[in-house]
Amino acid sequence: MKTLSLLAATLTLASFAPKPKLTTVKLAPGLSVAMPQGFAPLPEAAIAVKFPSPRKPLAVYSNPSGRVDYSVSMRPTTFGPDYNVLLPMYKASVQRLYTKVDFLTQEVRKVNGRDLVALEFISTMSDSRRGANALAPIKKYEYIEYAVQGQQLYIFSFSAPAEEQAQWRPVAQAALGDINLK
């Protein structure tokens, strides 16, 4: 009974938390996302530095400090939208990228009537060098959603320093909970 009362009190208090302020941004025909207010598009030079890859993201927005990013990427895919098959594939892919991954969410979820793979986690990247030259591990809070549309895979990624997770998690969940892909 005490547990039920505590749960009810927690849910009541959480319902009074302010909703993150979001703005709808159209990124391409048939694609719009909810962007946290205050985020601005990164210039091409900054994208090249932060996201070194032969395939640059469709869009990257950052908060004023530049520590928090929301990026959207497109890649060709031959996989159909069987998200229950894609979930373990993308989970394994994320696990290969980092030294350690602690998943907070790993599910197929509906966003505006569309199924997506959602992975929310804390990543740790450790320096593999030994001795005095080794750098401290880098920890990040990350929320990634994957959607297949025709022959394209869309990747929606929100990334913030792990120590700022409490501040950015509700923002990431709200932003990635409002993706319109047609």
Buried (B, 14 or more C-beta within 10 A) or exposed (E): EEEEEEEEEEEEEEEEEEEBEBEEBEBEEEBBBBBBEEBEBBEEEEBEEBBEEEEBBBBBBBBEEEEBBBBBBBEEBEEEBEBEEBBEEBBEEBBEEBEEBEEEEBEBBEBEEBBBBBBBBBBBBBEEEEEEEEEEBBBBBBBBBBBBBEEEBBBBBBBBBBEBBEEBBBBBBBBBBBBBBE
